[in-house]
Amino acid sequence: MIINTTHRFILFSINKTATSSMDEALAGYFDADEFRRRALELPRLGLARRRVKDKEHRDRLIRYGWNEVPALKHAPVRWLKDRWDDLAPEVAWNEMYKVCFVRNPFERLLSVYSYHTQTLSQRFPDAQAAGSFEAWLQMGGTGSARLSMKDFIHDDHDALLVDKVGRYETLSADWTDFTTRVGLPGLKLPHTPATRSRHLPWAELATPQLRDLILANPVWRADVEYFGY
């Protein structure tokens, strides 16, 4: 998540949608230390249900910074909206241009699986233990795979909370449109492989069985249908 009250934009980050590259491109436009200070003044960050988890996130925020806390970097739009007046009282929520990027749910699930079984295998032993992408889908995925992209950008009453939904598949054009809109024309999006994992494209792995498994999951099916993939 990148917040800039001067250019008045918020870029929300869904896992596996080129967020590392976007963070790098916009790092100079986000006073992460200031927003870390403001967040730490909140009675509770509200990043997890259990208080012990909230303390762990707070400790990590102190030590590493805003976007090094996954629950903050990938916090849903409604989380920030509920706390906006405390975090940025100088600018009204409705004055901020809010952007988020989504990705083909089939490709995204494959990317999350590969990431959880390669880079984050120790953090997600269940993903490694599944033994295959198909078995992982059957168990409902792990971590961020279980979260809906649609829910990420809507409130509890199903109202859309962002002004622009860009797509990973049209990343260059949508990035240009976004940066031009907020007064940063020509800002390049670097190729940052920080969280890149190795896997074949979905098109080469797709089978009717895998597609049916994904569509049988209500969360994944909702994303496929809502975003028109």
MIDOSE-1310 file (N, C-alpha, C; in nm, 2 decimals, decimal comma, always signed):
residues 229
miin	+0,08/-0,12/+0,00/+0,00/+0,00/+0,00/+0,09/+0,12/+0,00; +0,06/+0,21/-0,09/+0,13/+0,34/-0,10/+0,03/+0,46/-0,08; +0,06/+0,55/+0,01/-0,02/+0,66/+0,03/+0,05/+0,79/+0,01; -0,01/+0,88/-0,07/+0,06/+1,01/-0,10/-0,05/+1,12/-0,09
tthr	-0,04/+1,20/+0,01/-0,15/+1,30/+0,03/-0,12/+1,43/-0,05; +0,00/+1,44/-0,10/+0,03/+1,56/-0,19/-0,03/+1,54/-0,33; +0,00/+1,43/-0,39/-0,07/+1,39/-0,52/-0,20/+1,33/-0,50; -0,24/+1,30/-0,37/-0,37/+1,25/-0,33/-0,41/+1,12/-0,40
filf	-0,33/+1,02/-0,38/-0,36/+0,89/-0,43/-0,33/+0,78/-0,32; -0,40/+0,67/-0,33/-0,36/+0,55/-0,26/-0,36/+0,44/-0,35; -0,25/+0,36/-0,35/-0,24/+0,24/-0,43/-0,25/+0,12/-0,34; -0,35/+0,05/-0,35/-0,38/-0,07/-0,27/-0,31/-0,19/-0,34
sink	-0,26/-0,29/-0,26/-0,18/-0,39/-0,31/-0,24/-0,53/-0,28; -0,29/-0,60/-0,38/-0,33/-0,74/-0,37/-0,21/-0,82/-0,41; -0,19/-0,93/-0,33/-0,07/-1,02/-0,35/-0,07/-1,07/-0,49; +0,06/-1,08/-0,55/+0,09/-1,13/-0,68/+0,02/-1,06/-0,79
tats	+0,03/-0,92/-0,78/-0,02/-0,84/-0,89/+0,09/-0,73/-0,93; +0,21/-0,77/-0,92/+0,33/-0,68/-0,94/+0,34/-0,57/-0,84; +0,30/-0,60/-0,71/+0,31/-0,50/-0,61/+0,45/-0,46/-0,57; +0,55/-0,55/-0,58/+0,69/-0,52/-0,55/+0,74/-0,41/-0,64
smde	+0,71/-0,43/-0,77/+0,75/-0,33/-0,87/+0,69/-0,19/-0,84; +0,56/-0,19/-0,81/+0,49/-0,07/-0,78/+0,54/+0,00/-0,66; +0,57/-0,08/-0,55/+0,63/-0,03/-0,43/+0,77/+0,04/-0,46; +0,85/-0,02/-0,55/+0,98/+0,04/-0,58/+0,96/+0,17/-0,66
alag	+0,87/+0,17/-0,75/+0,85/+0,29/-0,83/+0,80/+0,40/-0,75; +0,72/+0,38/-0,65/+0,65/+0,48/-0,58/+0,71/+0,51/-0,44; +0,82/+0,44/-0,41/+0,88/+0,45/-0,27/+0,91/+0,60/-0,24; +0,95/+0,67/-0,33/+0,99/+0,81/-0,30/+0,87/+0,90/-0,29
yfda	+0,75/+0,85/-0,31/+0,63/+0,93/-0,30/+0,55/+0,89/-0,18; +0,60/+0,81/-0,09/+0,53/+0,76/+0,03/+0,62/+0,79/+0,15; +0,57/+0,87/+0,25/+0,65/+0,89/+0,37/+0,61/+0,78/+0,47; +0,67/+0,66/+0,44/+0,64/+0,54/+0,52/+0,67/+0,56/+0,67
defr	+0,77/+0,64/+0,70/+0,81/+0,66/+0,84/+0,70/+0,74/+0,91; +0,65/+0,84/+0,85/+0,54/+0,92/+0,91/+0,42/+0,84/+0,93; +0,38/+0,76/+0,83/+0,26/+0,68/+0,84/+0,28/+0,57/+0,94; +0,40/+0,52/+0,95/+0,43/+0,42/+1,06/+0,41/+0,48/+1,20
rral	+0,45/+0,60/+1,21/+0,44/+0,67/+1,34/+0,29/+0,69/+1,37; +0,21/+0,73/+1,27/+0,07/+0,75/+1,29/+0,00/+0,62/+1,33; +0,04/+0,52/+1,26/-0,03/+0,39/+1,28/+0,00/+0,34/+1,42; +0,12/+0,36/+1,47/+0,16/+0,31/+1,60/+0,08/+0,39/+1,71
elpr	+0,03/+0,51/+1,68/-0,05/+0,58/+1,78/-0,19/+0,53/+1,79; -0,24/+0,45/+1,69/-0,37/+0,39/+1,70/-0,38/+0,30/+1,82; -0,49/+0,29/+1,89/-0,50/+0,20/+2,01/-0,48/+0,06/+1,97; -0,53/+0,02/+1,85/-0,50/-0,12/+1,80/-0,50/-0,10/+1,65
lgla	-0,40/-0,17/+1,59/-0,39/-0,17/+1,44/-0,51/-0,24/+1,38; -0,56/-0,34/+1,45/-0,67/-0,42/+1,39/-0,64/-0,50/+1,27; -0,51/-0,55/+1,27/-0,47/-0,63/+1,15/-0,50/-0,78/+1,17; -0,53/-0,82/+1,29/-0,57/-0,96/+1,31/-0,67/-0,97/+1,42
rrrv	-0,73/-1,08/+1,43/-0,84/-1,10/+1,53/-0,78/-1,12/+1,67; -0,67/-1,19/+1,68/-0,61/-1,21/+1,81/-0,52/-1,11/+1,85; -0,53/-1,06/+1,98/-0,44/-0,96/+2,03/-0,29/-0,99/+2,01; -0,25/-1,11/+2,04/-0,11/-1,15/+2,03/-0,06/-1,12/+1,88
kdke	-0,15/-1,15/+1,79/-0,11/-1,13/+1,65/-0,09/-0,98/+1,62; -0,18/-0,90/+1,68/-0,18/-0,75/+1,66/-0,05/-0,70/+1,72; +0,00/-0,75/+1,83/+0,12/-0,71/+1,89/+0,24/-0,75/+1,81; +0,23/-0,87/+1,74/+0,34/-0,91/+1,66/+0,35/-0,82/+1,54
hrdr	+0,24/-0,78/+1,48/+0,24/-0,69/+1,37/+0,29/-0,55/+1,41; +0,26/-0,51/+1,53/+0,30/-0,38/+1,58/+0,46/-0,38/+1,60; +0,51/-0,49/+1,66/+0,65/-0,50/+1,68/+0,72/-0,50/+1,54; +0,67/-0,57/+1,45/+0,73/-0,58/+1,31/+0,73/-0,44/+1,25
liry	+0,62/-0,37/+1,27/+0,61/-0,23/+1,21/+0,71/-0,14/+1,27; +0,74/-0,15/+1,40/+0,84/-0,07/+1,46/+0,98/-0,11/+1,40; +1,01/-0,24/+1,39/+1,14/-0,28/+1,35/+1,17/-0,26/+1,20; +1,07/-0,29/+1,11/+1,09/-0,30/+0,97/+1,03/-0,19/+0,89
gwne	+0,91/-0,14/+0,92/+0,85/-0,04/+0,84/+0,72/-0,08/+0,79; +0,65/+0,01/+0,73/+0,51/+0,00/+0,68/+0,49/-0,12/+0,59; +0,56/-0,12/+0,47/+0,53/-0,22/+0,37/+0,61/-0,35/+0,40; +0,68/-0,36/+0,51/+0,74/-0,49/+0,55/+0,65/-0,57/+0,64
vpal	+0,53/-0,51/+0,67/+0,43/-0,59/+0,74/+0,33/-0,63/+0,64; +0,32/-0,76/+0,60/+0,23/-0,80/+0,50/+0,09/-0,76/+0,52; +0,04/-0,76/+0,65/-0,09/-0,73/+0,68/-0,12/-0,58/+0,65; -0,02/-0,50/+0,66/-0,03/-0,36/+0,62/-0,02/-0,34/+0,47
khap	+0,08/-0,39/+0,42/+0,11/-0,38/+0,27/-0,01/-0,42/+0,19; -0,07/-0,53/+0,24/-0,19/-0,59/+0,16/-0,32/-0,58/+0,24; -0,33/-0,47/+0,32/-0,45/-0,45/+0,39/-0,56/-0,41/+0,29; -0,69/-0,46/+0,31/-0,80/-0,43/+0,22/-0,84/-0,29/+0,23
vrwl	-0,91/-0,24/+0,13/-0,95/-0,10/+0,12/-1,03/-0,06/+0,24; -1,12/-0,14/+0,29/-1,21/-0,10/+0,40/-1,13/-0,08/+0,53; -1,02/-0,16/+0,54/-0,93/-0,14/+0,66/-0,88/+0,00/+0,67; -0,83/+0,05/+0,56/-0,78/+0,19/+0,56/-0,89/+0,29/+0,57
kdrw	-1,00/+0,27/+0,50/-1,11/+0,36/+0,51/-1,16/+0,38/+0,65; -1,17/+0,28/+0,73/-1,22/+0,28/+0,86/-1,12/+0,36/+0,95; -1,00/+0,37/+0,92/-0,90/+0,44/+1,00/-0,84/+0,57/+0,94; -0,90/+0,61/+0,83/-0,84/+0,72/+0,75/-0,84/+0,85/+0,83
ddla	-0,95/+0,88/+0,90/-0,95/+1,01/+0,97/-0,84/+1,02/+1,08; -0,80/+0,91/+1,13/-0,69/+0,91/+1,23/-0,55/+0,91/+1,17; -0,54/+0,84/+1,05/-0,41/+0,83/+0,99/-0,38/+0,95/+0,90; -0,48/+1,02/+0,84/-0,45/+1,13/+0,75/-0,56/+1,23/+0,76
peva	-0,58/+1,30/+0,87/-0,69/+1,40/+0,89/-0,67/+1,52/+0,80; -0,56/+1,54/+0,74/-0,53/+1,66/+0,66/-0,60/+1,65/+0,52; -0,64/+1,53/+0,48/-0,71/+1,52/+0,35/-0,83/+1,42/+0,36; -0,94/+1,46/+0,31/-1,06/+1,38/+0,32/-1,05/+1,26/+0,23
wnem	-1,11/+1,15/+0,28/-1,10/+1,02/+0,21/-1,15/+1,04/+0,06; -1,26/+1,11/+0,04/-1,31/+1,12/-0,09/-1,23/+1,21/-0,19; -1,13/+1,28/-0,13/-1,04/+1,35/-0,21/-0,92/+1,27/-0,27; -0,91/+1,15/-0,22/-0,80/+1,06/-0,26/-0,84/+0,98/-0,38
ykvc	-0,75/+0,96/-0,47/-0,77/+0,88/-0,59/-0,72/+0,74/-0,55; -0,81/+0,64/-0,55/-0,78/+0,51/-0,50/-0,78/+0,41/-0,61; -0,66/+0,34/-0,62/-0,63/+0,24/-0,73/-0,60/+0,11/-0,67; -0,63/+0,00/-0,74/-0,59/-0,13/-0,71/-0,58/-0,21/-0,84
fvrn	-0,49/-0,31/-0,84/-0,47/-0,39/-0,96/-0,51/-0,53/-0,93; -0,58/-0,60/-1,02/-0,62/-0,74/-1,01/-0,55/-0,82/-1,11; -0,57/-0,95/-1,10/-0,50/-1,04/-1,20/-0,59/-1,16/-1,23; -0,58/-1,22/-1,34/-0,66/-1,34/-1,38/-0,65/-1,43/-1,26
pfer	-0,76/-1,47/-1,20/-0,76/-1,56/-1,08/-0,69/-1,69/-1,10; -0,70/-1,75/-1,22/-0,63/-1,87/-1,25/-0,48/-1,86/-1,24; -0,43/-1,75/-1,31/-0,29/-1,72/-1,31/-0,24/-1,68/-1,17; -0,32/-1,61/-1,10/-0,28/-1,56/-0,96/-0,27/-1,68/-0,87
llsv	-0,37/-1,77/-0,87/-0,36/-1,89/-0,79/-0,24/-1,97/-0,81; -0,20/-1,99/-0,94/-0,08/-2,06/-0,97/+0,04/-1,99/-0,92; +0,04/-1,86/-0,93/+0,16/-1,78/-0,88/+0,17/-1,79/-0,73; +0,05/-1,78/-0,66/+0,06/-1,80/-0,51/+0,11/-1,93/-0,47
ysyh	+0,06/-2,04/-0,54/+0,10/-2,17/-0,51/+0,25/-2,19/-0,52; +0,30/-2,14/-0,64/+0,45/-2,15/-0,66/+0,53/-2,07/-0,56; +0,48/-1,96/-0,52/+0,55/-1,87/-0,42/+0,55/-1,94/-0,29; +0,44/-2,00/-0,25/+0,42/-2,06/-0,12/+0,50/-2,20/-0,11
tqtl	+0,53/-2,26/-0,22/+0,60/-2,39/-0,22/+0,75/-2,37/-0,25; +0,79/-2,25/-0,29/+0,93/-2,22/-0,32/+0,98/-2,12/-0,22; +0,96/-1,99/-0,24/+1,02/-1,89/-0,15/+0,97/-1,90/-0,01; +0,84/-1,93/+0,01/+0,78/-1,93/+0,15/+0,74/-2,07/+0,19
sqrf	+0,82/-2,17/+0,15/+0,78/-2,31/+0,18/+0,79/-2,33/+0,33; +0,88/-2,27/+0,41/+0,88/-2,29/+0,55/+0,76/-2,22/+0,62; +0,71/-2,11/+0,57/+0,60/-2,04/+0,63/+0,47/-2,12/+0,60; +0,46/-2,18/+0,48/+0,34/-2,25/+0,44/+0,37/-2,40/+0,42
pdaq	+0,40/-2,48/+0,52/+0,43/-2,62/+0,51/+0,31/-2,70/+0,45; +0,19/-2,65/+0,47/+0,07/-2,72/+0,42/+0,07/-2,71/+0,26; +0,12/-2,60/+0,21/+0,13/-2,59/+0,06/+0,23/-2,69/+0,01; +0,34/-2,70/+0,07/+0,45/-2,80/+0,03/+0,40/-2,94/+0,05
aags	+0,32/-2,97/+0,16/+0,28/-3,10/+0,18/+0,17/-3,15/+0,09; +0,10/-3,05/+0,02/-0,01/-3,08/-0,07/+0,05/-3,17/-0,18; +0,17/-3,14/-0,23/+0,23/-3,22/-0,33/+0,21/-3,19/-0,47; +0,11/-3,11/-0,50/+0,08/-3,07/-0,64/-0,02/-2,95/-0,64
feaw	-0,02/-2,88/-0,75/-0,11/-2,77/-0,76/-0,26/-2,81/-0,75; -0,29/-2,93/-0,81/-0,43/-2,98/-0,80/-0,47/-3,01/-0,66; -0,38/-3,08/-0,59/-0,41/-3,11/-0,45/-0,42/-2,98/-0,36; -0,34/-2,89/-0,39/-0,35/-2,76/-0,32/-0,48/-2,69/-0,34
lqmg	-0,53/-2,69/-0,47/-0,66/-2,63/-0,50/-0,77/-2,71/-0,43; -0,76/-2,84/-0,42/-0,86/-2,92/-0,35/-0,87/-2,89/-0,20; -0,76/-2,85/-0,14/-0,76/-2,81/+0,00/-0,79/-2,66/+0,02; -0,82/-2,59/-0,08/-0,86/-2,45/-0,07/-0,75/-2,35/-0,07
gtgs	-0,63/-2,40/-0,11/-0,52/-2,30/-0,11/-0,46/-2,27/+0,03; -0,37/-2,18/+0,03/-0,31/-2,13/+0,16/-0,29/-1,98/+0,16; -0,29/-1,92/+0,27/-0,26/-1,78/+0,29/-0,35/-1,69/+0,20; -0,29/-1,60/+0,12/-0,36/-1,50/+0,04/-0,45/-1,57/-0,06
arls	-0,42/-1,69/-0,10/-0,51/-1,76/-0,20/-0,65/-1,77/-0,16; -0,67/-1,77/-0,03/-0,80/-1,79/+0,03/-0,88/-1,66/+0,03; -0,82/-1,55/+0,00/-0,88/-1,42/+0,01/-0,94/-1,37/-0,13; -1,05/-1,31/-0,13/-1,11/-1,27/-0,25/-1,06/-1,13/-0,30
mkdf	-1,03/-1,12/-0,42/-0,99/-0,99/-0,48/-1,11/-0,89/-0,48; -1,23/-0,95/-0,51/-1,35/-0,87/-0,51/-1,38/-0,81/-0,37; -1,37/-0,89/-0,27/-1,39/-0,84/-0,13/-1,29/-0,74/-0,09; -1,17/-0,75/-0,14/-1,06/-0,66/-0,11/-1,09/-0,52/-0,14
ihdd	-1,17/-0,49/-0,25/-1,20/-0,36/-0,29/-1,34/-0,31/-0,27; -1,42/-0,39/-0,19/-1,56/-0,36/-0,16/-1,58/-0,35/-0,01; -1,68/-0,28/+0,03/-1,72/-0,28/+0,17/-1,81/-0,39/+0,20; -1,86/-0,39/+0,33/-1,94/-0,50/+0,37/-2,08/-0,50/+0,30
hdal	-2,11/-0,39/+0,24/-2,24/-0,38/+0,17/-2,22/-0,39/+0,02; -2,11/-0,44/-0,02/-2,08/-0,47/-0,16/-2,06/-0,34/-0,25; -2,03/-0,23/-0,18/-2,00/-0,11/-0,26/-1,86/-0,10/-0,29; -1,83/-0,06/-0,42/-1,69/-0,05/-0,46/-1,62/+0,07/-0,40
lvdk	-1,50/+0,05/-0,34/-1,43/+0,15/-0,27/-1,31/+0,22/-0,34; -1,29/+0,17/-0,46/-1,17/+0,23/-0,54/-1,22/+0,30/-0,66; -1,14/+0,39/-0,71/-1,18/+0,47/-0,83/-1,13/+0,40/-0,96; -1,03/+0,32/-0,95/-0,98/+0,25/-1,07/-0,93/+0,11/-1,03
vgry	-0,97/+0,02/-1,12/-0,92/-0,12/-1,10/-0,84/-0,15/-1,23; -0,71/-0,15/-1,21/-0,62/-0,19/-1,32/-0,61/-0,34/-1,33; -0,55/-0,39/-1,44/-0,53/-0,53/-1,46/-0,38/-0,56/-1,48; -0,34/-0,67/-1,43/-0,21/-0,72/-1,45/-0,18/-0,75/-1,59
etls	-0,28/-0,79/-1,67/-0,27/-0,83/-1,81/-0,25/-0,71/-1,90; -0,29/-0,59/-1,85/-0,28/-0,46/-1,92/-0,20/-0,37/-1,83; -0,10/-0,42/-1,76/-0,03/-0,35/-1,66/+0,03/-0,22/-1,71; +0,10/-0,22/-1,82/+0,17/-0,10/-1,88/+0,08/+0,01/-1,90
adwt	-0,03/-0,02/-1,97/-0,13/+0,09/-2,01/-0,20/+0,14/-1,89; -0,24/+0,05/-1,80/-0,31/+0,09/-1,68/-0,22/+0,17/-1,58; -0,10/+0,13/-1,57/+0,00/+0,20/-1,49/+0,02/+0,34/-1,54; +0,03/+0,36/-1,67/+0,05/+0,49/-1,73/-0,07/+0,57/-1,71
dftt	-0,19/+0,52/-1,72/-0,31/+0,59/-1,70/-0,32/+0,64/-1,55; -0,28/+0,55/-1,46/-0,29/+0,59/-1,32/-0,19/+0,70/-1,29; -0,06/+0,68/-1,33/+0,04/+0,78/-1,29/+0,02/+0,91/-1,36; -0,03/+0,91/-1,48/-0,07/+1,04/-1,54/-0,18/+1,11/-1,47
rvgl	-0,28/+1,03/-1,43/-0,40/+1,09/-1,36/-0,36/+1,15/-1,23; -0,25/+1,11/-1,16/-0,22/+1,16/-1,03/-0,10/+1,26/-1,04; -0,06/+1,30/-1,16/+0,04/+1,40/-1,18/+0,18/+1,35/-1,18; +0,20/+1,22/-1,21/+0,33/+1,16/-1,22/+0,36/+1,10/-1,36
pglk	+0,34/+1,17/-1,47/+0,35/+1,12/-1,60/+0,49/+1,07/-1,63; +0,51/+0,96/-1,70/+0,64/+0,91/-1,73/+0,71/+0,83/-1,62; +0,64/+0,81/-1,51/+0,71/+0,73/-1,40/+0,71/+0,59/-1,45; +0,83/+0,53/-1,46/+0,85/+0,40/-1,51/+0,82/+0,30/-1,40
lpht	+0,77/+0,18/-1,44/+0,75/+0,07/-1,35/+0,86/-0,03/-1,37; +0,95/-0,04/-1,27/+1,07/-0,13/-1,28/+1,02/-0,28/-1,28; +1,11/-0,36/-1,33/+1,09/-0,51/-1,32/+1,16/-0,56/-1,20; +1,08/-0,58/-1,10/+1,13/-0,62/-0,97/+1,09/-0,77/-0,94
patr	+1,19/-0,86/-0,95/+1,16/-1,00/-0,93/+1,17/-1,04/-0,78; +1,14/-0,95/-0,69/+1,17/-0,98/-0,55/+1,08/-1,10/-0,50; +0,96/-1,12/-0,55/+0,88/-1,23/-0,51/+0,84/-1,32/-0,62; +0,92/-1,32/-0,73/+0,89/-1,40/-0,84/+0,93/-1,55/-0,82
srhl	+0,84/-1,64/-0,86/+0,86/-1,78/-0,85/+0,86/-1,84/-0,98; +0,91/-1,97/-0,99/+0,92/-2,04/-1,12/+0,80/-2,13/-1,14; +0,73/-2,11/-1,25/+0,62/-2,19/-1,29/+0,59/-2,17/-1,44; +0,53/-2,27/-1,50/+0,48/-2,25/-1,64/+0,36/-2,16/-1,64
pwae	+0,33/-2,10/-1,75/+0,21/-2,02/-1,76/+0,08/-2,10/-1,74; -0,02/-2,04/-1,69/-0,15/-2,11/-1,67/-0,19/-2,18/-1,80; -0,18/-2,11/-1,91/-0,23/-2,16/-2,04/-0,17/-2,29/-2,07; -0,04/-2,32/-2,02/+0,02/-2,44/-2,06/-0,01/-2,56/-1,96
latp	-0,06/-2,52/-1,84/-0,10/-2,62/-1,74/-0,25/-2,64/-1,73; -0,33/-2,55/-1,78/-0,47/-2,56/-1,76/-0,53/-2,69/-1,82; -0,62/-2,75/-1,74/-0,70/-2,86/-1,78/-0,84/-2,83/-1,74; -0,94/-2,90/-1,80/-1,07/-2,89/-1,75/-1,09/-2,92/-1,60
qlrd	-1,01/-3,02/-1,55/-1,02/-3,05/-1,41/-0,97/-2,94/-1,32; -0,86/-2,88/-1,35/-0,81/-2,77/-1,27/-0,91/-2,65/-1,28; -0,96/-2,62/-1,39/-1,05/-2,51/-1,40/-1,18/-2,54/-1,32; -1,23/-2,66/-1,33/-1,35/-2,69/-1,25/-1,32/-2,69/-1,10
lila	-1,20/-2,72/-1,06/-1,17/-2,71/-0,92/-1,17/-2,57/-0,87; -1,12/-2,48/-0,95/-1,12/-2,34/-0,91/-1,26/-2,28/-0,91; -1,34/-2,32/-1,01/-1,47/-2,26/-1,02/-1,57/-2,32/-0,91; -1,53/-2,44/-0,86/-1,61/-2,50/-0,75/-1,59/-2,43/-0,62
npvw	-1,48/-2,35/-0,61/-1,46/-2,27/-0,48/-1,53/-2,14/-0,49; -1,63/-2,11/-0,40/-1,71/-1,99/-0,41/-1,63/-1,86/-0,42; -1,52/-1,85/-0,34/-1,44/-1,73/-0,34/-1,37/-1,71/-0,48; -1,31/-1,81/-0,53/-1,24/-1,80/-0,66/-1,34/-1,78/-0,77
radv	-1,45/-1,85/-0,77/-1,55/-1,83/-0,87/-1,61/-1,69/-0,88; -1,63/-1,63/-0,76/-1,68/-1,49/-0,75/-1,58/-1,40/-0,82; -1,45/-1,42/-0,80/-1,35/-1,33/-0,86/-1,35/-1,35/-1,01; -1,36/-1,48/-1,06/-1,36/-1,50/-1,20/-1,48/-1,43/-1,27
eyfg	-1,60/-1,45/-1,21/-1,72/-1,39/-1,26/-1,72/-1,24/-1,25; -1,68/-1,19/-1,14/-1,69/-1,04/-1,12/-1,60/-0,96/-1,21; -1,48/-1,01/-1,22/-1,38/-0,94/-1,31/-1,38/-0,98/-1,45; -1,46/-1,08/-1,48/-1,49/-1,12/-1,62/-1,37/-1,20/-1,69
y	-1,31/-1,29/-1,61/-1,20/-1,37/-1,67/-1,25/-1,50/-1,72
